């Protein structure tokens, strides 16, 4: 029985945890439950996936990826992790356009929370969804496809509309990538060349502690066979680096600059290693690109308050999409991802200060990570908020998929 999440900071309170082995069994379980939620890779840092009713693990559902080469899509089980899906695609000569930093996370959970990688021209993982299949409150099975009236409200939904069983994702022909890391970029360079820095490769991540040392590492992932010897004066690293102080670089993906398969370069971490450190909490706030430097300045001013609990901040970019509850809904986005020490009281003590600085700039939180903002504070920054609430009421009128988290953040 699953009792705790990945970070170990949340204990599930569900009355039962079940692992159905067929969609039909799942339908019966959901129909008979008072309340129900789906459990993926347990990488949420809050009570997002919890329930006081039935907690359903999707791990044992049929999960063989089905590739439709003519449609350039793949249909996968929602409980599968990207580390399982991507080799199956690569073997057939296909690829996804983008991946998150961890291949260990489930496809369903990543999509439902608008999880993303980085890249000025790359959308969130949810933007690759062409169709979703889900079980509704009475056990009915329905499919929503791109172009349907409710599709854009149904993809990033945090499990509020039902238990997602399968997703159909856009694919493209397989490709090679290289990864190069640069070190020691002063703040004045970041501020004057921000657009050029984030556009220097297909995927760019900047790692910092927000202090006077500036950006400590810049990870550049590119489909190009070439990369500059330095990046705006910052030299290429002499060997592999982990973004967290003192952590072994054995777990990170190849940083040598040698071209390799996309699935071995786009993530930050290798599938065969425990993701990141595990003993951590995470938060992320995402703002419109036009105010990214204002947000960075505000965060730098908070550095003295954050330093005792902060491990690293990663700055990433995401292109806009049309998914109602996406952090990138209709805007090019810059995200500020915080890796904290595993100290809930200390983390939740500083989150209100961060949100006081960033929410007035239109910041949207990552749904699967730590934040304290409530529905009243969040609603103004999601133009389709009322539409999503109406959709939720129509497909789950009795709140079978509701829980304490959704009550707080959706109202």
C-alpha positions as CSV (number, residue, x, y, z in Angstrom):
1,X,0.0,0.0,0.0
2,X,1.3,3.5,-1.0
3,X,1.5,5.6,2.1
4,X,3.8,8.5,1.3
5,X,4.7,10.7,-1.6
6,X,8.1,10.8,-3.3
7,X,9.6,13.5,-1.1
8,X,8.2,11.8,2.0
9,X,6.5,15.0,3.3
10,X,2.9,13.8,2.8
11,X,1.2,10.8,4.1
12,X,-1.9,9.7,2.1
13,X,-5.1,9.5,4.1
14,X,-7.1,7.4,1.6
15,X,-9.3,4.7,3.1
16,X,-8.1,2.3,0.3
17,X,-5.4,2.2,-2.3
18,X,-6.2,-0.1,-5.2
19,X,-4.3,-1.2,-8.4
20,X,-6.9,-2.2,-11.0
21,X,-5.5,-4.3,-13.9
22,X,-8.1,-3.3,-16.5
23,X,-10.1,-0.3,-17.5
24,X,-13.3,-2.2,-16.8
25,X,-12.2,-2.9,-13.3
26,X,-11.3,0.8,-12.8
27,X,-14.7,1.8,-14.1
28,X,-16.4,-0.4,-11.5
29,X,-14.2,0.9,-8.7
30,X,-14.8,4.5,-9.5
31,X,-18.6,4.0,-9.9
32,X,-18.8,2.4,-6.5
33,X,-16.6,4.9,-4.6
34,X,-17.9,7.9,-2.7
35,X,-14.8,9.9,-3.6
36,X,-11.9,8.9,-5.8
37,X,-8.5,10.2,-7.0
38,X,-5.8,8.8,-9.3
39,X,-2.2,8.2,-8.1
40,X,0.7,8.4,-10.5
41,X,4.4,8.6,-9.7
42,X,3.7,10.4,-6.4
43,X,5.9,13.3,-7.4
44,X,3.4,16.0,-6.1
45,X,4.7,17.7,-3.0
46,X,1.2,18.4,-1.5
47,X,-2.1,16.7,-1.0
48,X,-3.0,17.2,-4.7
49,X,-3.7,13.6,-5.4
50,X,-5.0,12.6,-2.0
51,X,-8.5,11.7,-1.0
52,X,-10.5,10.5,2.0
53,X,-12.1,7.9,-0.3
54,X,-10.5,5.6,-2.9
55,X,-7.0,6.2,-4.2
56,X,-6.4,4.4,-7.5
57,X,-2.9,3.5,-8.7
58,X,-2.7,3.3,-12.5
59,X,0.5,1.3,-12.5
60,X,-1.0,-2.0,-13.4
61,X,-3.3,-0.9,-16.2
62,X,-2.4,-2.0,-19.8
63,X,0.3,0.3,-21.0
64,X,1.8,-0.8,-24.3
65,X,2.4,2.4,-26.3
66,X,0.4,2.4,-29.6
67,X,2.0,4.4,-32.4
68,X,-0.1,5.7,-35.2
69,X,2.6,6.7,-37.8
70,X,0.1,8.3,-40.2
71,X,-1.3,10.5,-37.5
72,X,2.2,11.0,-36.0
73,X,0.8,10.2,-32.5
74,X,1.4,7.7,-29.7
75,X,-1.3,6.5,-27.2
76,X,0.1,5.6,-23.8
77,X,-1.2,4.6,-20.4
78,X,-1.6,7.6,-18.1
79,X,0.3,5.8,-15.3
80,X,3.4,5.1,-17.5
81,X,6.4,7.2,-16.8
82,X,8.4,9.0,-19.5
83,X,11.4,6.8,-18.9
84,X,9.3,3.8,-20.1
85,X,7.5,5.6,-23.0
86,X,10.6,7.2,-24.6
87,X,12.6,4.1,-25.3
88,X,9.6,2.5,-26.9
89,X,9.3,5.5,-29.2
90,X,13.0,5.6,-30.0
91,X,13.0,1.9,-31.0
92,X,10.4,2.8,-33.7
93,X,12.2,5.9,-34.8
94,X,9.9,8.4,-33.1
95,X,10.3,11.1,-30.5
96,X,8.6,13.7,-28.3
97,X,9.4,17.3,-28.9
98,X,10.1,18.0,-25.2
99,X,10.6,16.3,-21.8
100,X,10.8,17.5,-18.2
101,X,13.9,17.3,-16.1
102,X,12.9,13.9,-14.7
103,X,12.0,10.9,-16.8
104,X,10.6,9.2,-13.7
105,X,7.3,11.1,-13.6
106,X,4.0,9.7,-15.0
107,X,2.6,11.0,-18.2
108,X,-0.8,11.5,-16.7
109,X,0.4,13.5,-13.7
110,X,2.8,15.6,-15.7
111,X,0.1,16.6,-18.2
112,X,-2.5,17.2,-15.5
113,X,-0.3,19.8,-13.7
114,X,1.2,21.5,-16.8
115,X,4.7,20.2,-16.1
116,X,7.3,21.4,-18.6
117,X,10.9,21.3,-19.7
118,X,12.6,24.4,-21.1
119,X,12.8,26.1,-24.5
120,X,11.6,29.4,-26.0
121,X,9.8,27.5,-28.8
122,X,8.8,24.4,-26.8
123,X,5.5,24.0,-25.1
124,X,4.6,22.2,-21.8
125,X,4.2,18.5,-21.9
126,X,0.5,19.0,-21.9
127,X,0.7,20.9,-25.2
128,X,1.6,17.6,-26.9
129,X,-1.7,16.0,-26.0
130,X,-4.0,15.2,-28.9
131,X,-6.6,13.2,-27.0
132,X,-7.4,12.0,-23.5
133,X,-9.5,9.0,-22.3
134,X,-10.9,9.2,-18.8
135,X,-13.4,7.5,-16.4
136,X,-16.1,9.8,-15.1
137,X,-17.9,9.8,-11.8
138,X,-20.5,7.1,-12.7
139,X,-17.8,4.9,-14.2
140,X,-18.5,6.0,-17.8
141,X,-15.5,6.0,-20.2
142,X,-15.2,9.0,-22.5
143,X,-12.7,10.4,-24.8
144,X,-12.0,14.1,-25.5
145,X,-10.0,15.0,-28.6
146,X,-8.3,18.1,-29.9
147,X,-10.9,20.3,-31.5
148,X,-13.7,19.3,-29.1
149,X,-15.4,22.2,-27.4
150,X,-14.1,21.1,-23.9
151,X,-10.7,19.8,-25.0
152,X,-8.7,22.8,-23.9
153,X,-10.3,22.8,-20.5
154,X,-9.8,19.0,-20.0
155,X,-6.1,18.5,-20.5
156,X,-4.6,20.4,-17.5
157,X,-7.3,19.5,-15.0
158,X,-5.5,18.2,-11.9
159,X,-7.7,15.1,-11.8
160,X,-10.8,17.2,-11.2
161,X,-12.7,15.8,-14.2
162,X,-12.1,12.1,-13.7
163,X,-9.4,9.4,-13.7
164,X,-7.4,9.7,-16.9
165,X,-6.6,6.3,-18.3
166,X,-4.8,7.0,-21.6
167,X,-3.4,10.0,-23.5
168,X,-2.6,10.4,-27.1
169,X,0.6,12.5,-27.7
170,X,2.0,14.2,-30.8
171,X,5.3,12.6,-32.0
172,X,7.9,13.5,-34.6
173,X,10.8,11.6,-36.2
174,X,13.7,10.8,-33.8
175,X,16.5,13.2,-33.5
176,X,19.9,13.7,-31.9
177,X,20.8,16.3,-29.3
178,X,23.9,17.5,-27.5
179,X,24.2,19.1,-24.1
180,X,26.8,21.7,-23.0
181,X,27.1,23.4,-19.6
182,X,28.6,26.8,-19.0
183,X,29.5,28.3,-15.7
184,X,29.8,31.7,-14.0
185,X,27.5,34.1,-15.7
186,X,27.3,37.6,-14.0
187,X,23.9,39.2,-13.4
188,X,24.6,42.1,-15.7
189,X,25.1,39.7,-18.6
190,X,21.8,37.8,-17.7
191,X,19.9,41.1,-17.6
192,X,21.3,42.6,-20.8
193,X,21.3,39.3,-22.8
194,X,18.4,37.4,-21.4
195,X,16.6,36.7,-24.7
196,X,19.8,35.7,-26.5
197,X,20.8,33.4,-23.6
198,X,17.5,31.5,-23.5
199,X,17.5,31.4,-27.3
200,X,21.1,30.0,-27.5
201,X,19.9,26.4,-27.7
202,X,16.6,24.5,-28.1
203,X,16.4,24.1,-24.4
204,X,18.2,26.3,-21.9
205,X,18.2,26.2,-18.0
206,X,19.9,28.7,-15.8
207,X,20.8,27.6,-12.2
208,X,21.4,30.2,-9.4
209,X,21.2,30.7,-5.7
210,X,20.1,34.3,-6.4
211,X,23.2,35.7,-4.6
212,X,25.9,37.9,-5.9
213,X,27.6,35.0,-7.8
214,X,24.9,35.4,-10.5
215,X,24.0,32.3,-12.6
216,X,26.3,29.4,-11.6
217,X,25.4,27.0,-14.4
218,X,23.7,27.3,-17.8
219,X,22.6,24.0,-19.3
220,X,22.1,24.1,-23.1
221,X,20.5,21.3,-25.0
222,X,20.6,21.6,-28.8
223,X,19.8,19.7,-31.9
224,X,22.7,21.5,-33.6
225,X,26.0,19.6,-34.0
226,X,27.9,22.7,-32.9
227,X,28.0,24.8,-29.8
228,X,30.1,27.9,-28.8
229,X,33.2,27.5,-26.7
230,X,31.8,30.1,-24.3
231,X,28.4,31.6,-23.8
232,X,28.5,35.4,-23.5
233,X,31.9,35.1,-21.9
234,X,31.0,32.2,-19.6
235,X,33.3,29.2,-20.2
236,X,32.2,25.6,-20.9
237,X,32.4,23.4,-17.8
238,X,35.5,21.2,-17.7
239,X,33.4,18.1,-16.6
240,X,29.9,17.0,-15.7
241,X,28.1,19.1,-13.1
242,X,25.1,18.6,-10.8
243,X,23.0,21.7,-10.1
244,X,22.9,21.0,-6.4
245,X,25.9,21.7,-4.3
246,X,27.8,18.6,-3.3
247,X,25.6,16.2,-5.3
248,X,27.2,13.5,-7.4
249,X,27.1,14.2,-11.2
250,X,26.7,10.5,-11.9
251,X,22.9,10.9,-12.1
252,X,22.8,13.7,-14.7
253,X,22.5,13.2,-18.4
254,X,25.5,13.5,-20.7
255,X,27.0,17.0,-20.7
256,X,30.0,16.2,-23.0
257,X,28.7,17.9,-26.0
258,X,28.6,14.6,-27.9
259,X,25.4,14.1,-29.9
260,X,23.1,11.4,-28.6
261,X,19.5,10.3,-28.6
262,X,17.0,13.0,-27.6
263,X,15.7,10.9,-24.6
264,X,19.3,10.9,-23.2
265,X,19.8,14.6,-23.4
266,X,16.4,16.4,-22.9
267,X,16.0,15.3,-19.2
268,X,18.4,16.5,-16.6
269,X,18.5,13.1,-14.9
270,X,19.1,9.6,-16.1
271,X,16.4,7.0,-15.7
272,X,18.5,4.5,-13.8
273,X,19.3,6.8,-10.9
274,X,17.1,8.1,-8.1
275,X,15.7,11.4,-9.3
276,X,17.5,14.5,-8.0
277,X,18.1,14.0,-4.3
278,X,14.7,13.0,-3.1
279,X,15.1,14.8,0.2
280,X,13.7,18.1,-0.9
281,X,10.6,20.2,-1.5
282,X,9.9,22.1,-4.7
283,X,8.0,25.2,-5.8
284,X,7.7,27.0,-9.1
285,X,6.1,30.2,-10.2
286,X,5.7,31.2,-13.8
287,X,5.3,34.7,-15.2
288,X,4.8,36.2,-18.6
289,X,8.2,36.7,-20.4
290,X,7.8,40.5,-20.5
291,X,8.1,40.7,-16.7
292,X,10.7,38.0,-16.2
293,X,13.5,40.4,-15.3
294,X,11.2,42.2,-12.9
295,X,10.4,38.9,-11.2
296,X,14.1,38.0,-11.0
297,X,14.9,41.4,-9.4
298,X,12.2,40.8,-6.8
299,X,13.5,37.3,-6.0
300,X,17.1,38.6,-5.7
301,X,15.9,41.1,-3.1
302,X,14.5,38.2,-1.1
303,X,17.7,36.1,-1.2
304,X,18.7,36.8,2.4
305,X,15.4,35.4,3.6
306,X,15.6,32.4,1.3
307,X,19.2,31.3,1.6
308,X,18.9,29.1,4.7
309,X,16.3,26.8,3.1
310,X,17.2,27.2,-0.6
311,X,19.2,24.6,-2.6
312,X,18.8,26.0,-6.1
313,X,16.6,28.1,-8.4
314,X,16.2,27.0,-12.0
315,X,15.1,29.5,-14.6
316,X,13.3,28.0,-17.6
317,X,11.2,29.2,-20.6
318,X,8.0,27.8,-22.1
319,X,6.1,28.8,-25.2
320,X,2.4,29.6,-24.9
321,X,-0.6,27.3,-25.3
322,X,-4.4,27.4,-25.2
323,X,-5.0,25.0,-22.3
324,X,-7.2,26.8,-19.7
325,X,-5.4,26.0,-16.5
326,X,-1.9,25.9,-18.0
327,X,0.8,28.1,-16.5
328,X,1.5,29.1,-20.1
329,X,-2.0,29.8,-21.2
330,X,-1.7,32.3,-24.1
331,X,1.6,33.8,-23.1
332,X,5.3,33.0,-23.5
333,X,6.4,32.1,-20.0
334,X,9.5,32.2,-17.8
335,X,9.4,29.8,-14.8
336,X,11.4,30.2,-11.5
337,X,11.7,26.7,-10.0
338,X,12.8,26.4,-6.4
339,X,14.5,23.3,-4.9
340,X,14.2,23.6,-1.2
341,X,15.6,21.7,1.8
342,X,13.1,19.1,3.1
343,X,11.9,21.5,5.8
344,X,8.2,22.2,5.5
345,X,7.9,24.9,8.2
346,X,10.8,26.8,6.8
347,X,9.6,26.6,3.2
348,X,6.0,27.6,4.0
349,X,7.3,30.5,6.0
350,X,8.9,32.1,3.0
351,X,6.3,31.2,0.3
352,X,4.0,34.1,1.3
353,X,6.8,36.5,0.8
354,X,7.6,35.1,-2.6
355,X,4.0,35.2,-3.6
356,X,3.6,38.8,-2.4
357,X,6.4,39.7,-4.8
358,X,5.3,37.5,-7.8
359,X,1.5,37.2,-7.8
360,X,1.1,41.0,-8.6
361,X,3.2,40.2,-11.7
362,X,0.8,37.6,-12.8
363,X,2.7,34.6,-11.5
364,X,1.0,31.2,-11.8
365,X,2.2,28.3,-9.6
366,X,3.1,24.9,-10.7
367,X,0.0,22.8,-9.6
368,X,2.1,19.9,-8.3
369,X,4.5,21.9,-6.1
370,X,4.4,23.9,-2.9
371,X,2.4,27.1,-2.9
372,X,0.0,28.9,-0.6
373,X,-2.2,31.0,-2.9
374,X,-5.9,30.4,-2.8
375,X,-8.6,30.4,-5.5
376,X,-9.4,34.1,-4.9
377,X,-5.7,35.1,-5.5
378,X,-5.2,32.8,-8.5
379,X,-8.4,33.3,-10.5
380,X,-7.5,36.7,-11.9
381,X,-4.5,35.3,-13.8
382,X,-6.5,32.5,-15.6
383,X,-8.9,34.0,-18.2
384,X,-10.8,30.8,-18.5
385,X,-11.1,30.1,-14.8
386,X,-14.9,30.5,-14.7
387,X,-15.2,28.3,-17.8
388,X,-13.2,25.5,-16.1
389,X,-15.4,25.7,-13.0
390,X,-18.5,25.4,-15.1
391,X,-16.9,22.4,-17.0
392,X,-16.1,20.7,-13.7
393,X,-19.6,21.2,-12.4
394,X,-21.0,19.7,-15.5
395,X,-18.9,16.5,-15.6
396,X,-18.6,15.9,-11.8
397,X,-21.7,17.6,-10.3
398,X,-21.4,15.7,-7.0
399,X,-17.7,16.3,-6.5
400,X,-16.6,12.7,-6.6
401,X,-13.1,13.8,-7.7
402,X,-12.9,16.7,-5.2
403,X,-10.5,16.9,-2.4
404,X,-9.0,19.4,0.1
405,X,-6.4,20.6,-2.4
406,X,-9.0,21.4,-5.1
407,X,-11.3,23.1,-2.5
408,X,-8.4,25.4,-1.7
409,X,-7.1,26.3,-5.1
410,X,-10.3,26.1,-7.3
411,X,-12.9,27.1,-4.7
